[in-house]
Amino acid sequence: MYRIYSENKRMLNKEEREKSPVRKICTRDLIDEANPSSCNSLRIRKFTLIELLVVIAIISMLASMLLPVLKNAKEQATGTVCKSNLKQLCLALHSYANDYGDYFPVAYNGGGGGGNQFWPENVCNLEYLKWPALGAYSVLICPGWYPSTYQTAGTLYQTYGLWMGASNYGPLSGGGFYYLKRQKMEDDRILLADSNKAQDYPGGTQCYYLDSGTGIKLTATALRIIHVRHHSAANAAFVDGSCRPVTGEWLAKDARYNWW
């Protein structure tokens, strides 16, 4: 008796659900709201053209806002890596000076003792630094300017610029550059910095030395100068071992430097 009652109750409940105006959902499709009692009127909801255009416009707006932020973040990261490179190079130069009578390596020894060597070659050959692998990033090369990786197999002249020196700081080398006596140099003088071979303007490359300056900004006629490539600033290592970015405005106040 109880079983018959339960069966009847289930049938009644089923009939009530079928008569209910509540919208029914069938497998993977929606019932047309105008006829909720039939699965024959099923239809898939699609985006209209205007809705698609609105979505595309929103995505474009968000991308235009986000891309400059990502670009700035990338440039800041590049500047941080560059500054770290210069800090390591400055330590290597000071280690060299500790071992060689308080003299920094000459920017280029063209025919003097030790043969023809650019300063990074001298430092690497003496194992203060490792020679970079061809095509690889290196502590000797700024990642923010061409070439950003080591491209000159067997030589190292596309690198950070070491100041060429002057006669009151040490003896002349065979290549027309000077051996710099550390104790004769001012602590606040730039020893090493982001450089550019500006005589090839505007497509100049990184260069191994810095000319003595006149205190002005140069473009096409300069030779090897400090290059303000990181948010209008150049990273520089000083004789006292510090390393920091310097702007064109800062460089303009000191006749010891030219920049681009």
Beta strands, then each sheet from edge to edge (+ up, - down):
strand 1: 25-26
strand 2: 29-30
strand 3: 108-109
strand 4: 117-118
strand 5: 161-163
strand 6: 190-193
strand 7: 195-197
strand 8: 209-210
strand 9: 224-226
strand 10: 233-238
strand 11: 243-247
sheet 1: 1+ 2-
sheet 2: 3+ 4-
sheet 3: 8+ 5+ 6- 10+ 11-
sheet 4: 7+ 9-
end
